[in-house]
C-alpha cells in the first residue's frame, strides 16, 4: 500500500447479499479489539479504536452494491474527513492563488508593465509540492493502521483483496 495514491481503493465481488456481508462485518467488529466501526444497510466505516488513533489514522469506508446474484464491495482508504477537507482546501487555495497570480502577471505582461508577479508562481508550485509530500508523510505514519484495517477486511470476507 505504499504508493503515490492519495486515497487507495479496493474492489471485490462476493457471492453474498449486502445483508450477509453487513452481518459478517457486525460480528467481526464485535469480536475485534483492533477495529471499531459502524455498519449500516449498504455502508460500513471501519476505524482504529480511539485509544490508538492519532491525527493521521486512516479509516476504511465500504459500500456494498447488490447486483443480481452477487454483491460488489468497494472500499476507500483515507484519513478522517477533517484531515481530508484540510488538504482539499489547501490544494484548492493554492490552485486558485496560482490562477489569480498567473492571470494578473499575464495582464501586466500584455500591458508592458512590471512582470515580477511571475516570480511567485514557482513559490506557489513549491508550496503545492510540499503539501503533497506532507500528505504522503501522513499516509506513511498511518500505514501500519491501514494494514490493520486491510487485514481485518480480508479476514472478515475471507478473501485476499488487492489494493488499487
C-alpha positions as CSV (number, residue, x, y, z in Angstrom):
1,X,0.0,0.0,0.0
2,X,3.0,2.3,-0.3
3,X,2.1,4.3,-3.3
4,X,1.6,7.8,-4.7
5,X,-2.1,7.4,-4.5
6,X,-3.8,9.8,-2.1
7,X,-6.7,7.5,-1.4
8,X,-6.1,3.8,-2.1
9,X,-9.2,1.8,-3.2
10,X,-10.3,-1.8,-3.1
11,X,-13.0,-3.6,-5.0
12,X,-14.2,-7.2,-4.7
13,X,-17.2,-9.2,-5.9
14,X,-18.7,-11.6,-3.4
15,X,-21.3,-14.3,-3.7
16,X,-23.2,-13.0,-0.8
17,X,-26.0,-10.4,-0.3
18,X,-25.4,-7.0,1.2
19,X,-27.2,-8.1,4.4
20,X,-25.0,-11.2,4.8
21,X,-21.9,-9.0,4.3
22,X,-23.1,-6.5,6.8
23,X,-23.7,-9.3,9.3
24,X,-20.2,-10.6,8.7
25,X,-18.8,-7.1,9.5
26,X,-21.0,-6.6,12.5
27,X,-19.8,-9.9,14.1
28,X,-16.2,-9.1,13.1
29,X,-16.3,-5.7,14.7
30,X,-17.8,-7.1,17.9
31,X,-15.1,-9.7,18.2
32,X,-12.2,-7.4,17.3
33,X,-10.0,-5.3,19.6
34,X,-8.1,-3.7,16.7
35,X,-11.0,-2.2,14.7
36,X,-14.2,-0.4,15.6
37,X,-16.9,0.6,13.1
38,X,-20.4,1.4,12.0
39,X,-22.5,-0.9,9.9
40,X,-25.5,0.5,8.0
41,X,-27.5,-1.2,5.4
42,X,-25.0,-1.0,2.5
43,X,-22.4,1.3,4.1
44,X,-19.7,0.4,6.5
45,X,-17.0,2.6,8.2
46,X,-14.1,0.9,9.8
47,X,-11.8,2.8,12.2
48,X,-9.0,2.4,14.6
49,X,-10.0,2.4,18.3
50,X,-9.9,5.8,19.9
51,X,-7.0,5.0,22.3
52,X,-4.8,4.0,19.3
53,X,-5.9,6.8,17.0
54,X,-3.8,9.8,16.0
55,X,-4.1,12.7,13.6
56,X,-3.1,10.6,10.6
57,X,-5.1,7.5,11.5
58,X,-6.9,6.1,8.4
59,X,-10.4,4.8,8.1
60,X,-11.9,2.4,5.6
61,X,-15.2,3.4,4.0
62,X,-17.0,0.5,2.4
63,X,-20.0,0.5,0.1
64,X,-21.9,-2.7,-0.9
65,X,-23.9,-2.9,-4.1
66,X,-26.2,-5.8,-4.8
67,X,-26.0,-7.0,-8.4
68,X,-28.2,-9.9,-9.4
69,X,-26.7,-13.0,-7.6
70,X,-23.7,-11.3,-6.1
71,X,-22.5,-8.1,-4.5
72,X,-19.8,-5.6,-5.3
73,X,-17.9,-4.4,-2.3
74,X,-15.9,-1.2,-2.8
75,X,-13.6,0.3,-0.2
76,X,-11.8,3.6,0.1
77,X,-9.0,4.2,2.5
78,X,-8.5,7.7,3.7
79,X,-7.9,10.0,6.6
80,X,-10.7,11.4,8.8
81,X,-13.0,13.8,7.0
82,X,-11.4,16.8,8.7
83,X,-7.9,15.9,7.6
84,X,-9.1,15.3,4.0
85,X,-11.1,18.5,4.0
86,X,-8.0,20.4,5.2
87,X,-5.9,19.1,2.4
88,X,-8.6,19.6,-0.2
89,X,-8.9,23.2,1.0
90,X,-5.1,23.7,0.8
91,X,-4.9,22.3,-2.7
92,X,-7.9,24.4,-3.8
93,X,-6.5,27.6,-2.3
94,X,-3.1,27.1,-3.9
95,X,-4.7,26.4,-7.3
96,X,-6.9,29.5,-7.0
97,X,-3.9,31.6,-5.9
98,X,-1.8,30.2,-8.8
99,X,-4.6,31.1,-11.3
100,X,-5.0,34.6,-9.9
101,X,-1.3,35.4,-9.9
102,X,-0.8,33.9,-13.4
103,X,-3.7,35.9,-14.8
104,X,-2.6,39.1,-13.1
105,X,1.0,38.6,-14.2
106,X,-0.1,37.9,-17.8
107,X,-2.2,41.0,-17.9
108,X,0.8,43.0,-16.6
109,X,3.0,41.4,-19.3
110,X,0.4,42.3,-22.0
111,X,0.4,45.9,-20.8
112,X,4.2,46.0,-20.8
113,X,4.1,46.5,-17.0
114,X,6.3,45.0,-14.3
115,X,6.1,41.2,-14.6
116,X,7.7,40.4,-11.2
117,X,4.5,38.6,-10.2
118,X,5.7,35.7,-12.3
119,X,8.3,35.0,-9.7
120,X,5.6,34.0,-7.2
121,X,4.4,31.1,-9.5
122,X,7.3,28.8,-8.6
123,X,6.8,29.6,-4.9
124,X,3.1,28.6,-5.2
125,X,4.1,25.4,-7.0
126,X,6.7,24.6,-4.3
127,X,4.0,25.1,-1.6
128,X,1.7,22.7,-3.5
129,X,4.5,20.1,-3.7
130,X,5.3,20.5,0.0
131,X,1.6,20.0,0.7
132,X,1.6,16.8,-1.3
133,X,4.7,15.5,0.5
134,X,3.1,16.3,3.9
135,X,0.1,14.2,2.8
136,X,2.4,11.4,1.8
137,X,4.3,11.6,5.1
138,X,1.0,11.4,7.0
139,X,-0.1,8.4,4.9
140,X,3.1,6.7,5.8
141,X,2.6,7.4,9.5
142,X,-0.8,5.7,9.2
143,X,0.4,2.8,7.0
144,X,0.5,0.3,9.9
145,X,-3.0,1.1,10.9
146,X,-4.1,0.9,7.2
147,X,-2.6,-2.6,7.1
148,X,-4.6,-3.4,10.2
149,X,-7.8,-2.3,8.6
150,X,-7.0,-4.1,5.4
151,X,-6.2,-7.4,7.2
152,X,-9.5,-7.1,9.1
153,X,-11.3,-6.6,5.9
154,X,-9.7,-9.6,4.3
155,X,-10.2,-11.8,7.4
156,X,-13.9,-10.8,7.5
157,X,-14.7,-11.6,3.9
158,X,-12.2,-14.5,3.8
159,X,-10.6,-13.4,0.5
160,X,-7.4,-11.7,-0.5
161,X,-8.0,-8.3,-2.0
162,X,-5.6,-6.2,-3.9
163,X,-5.3,-2.5,-3.1
164,X,-5.5,-0.3,-6.3
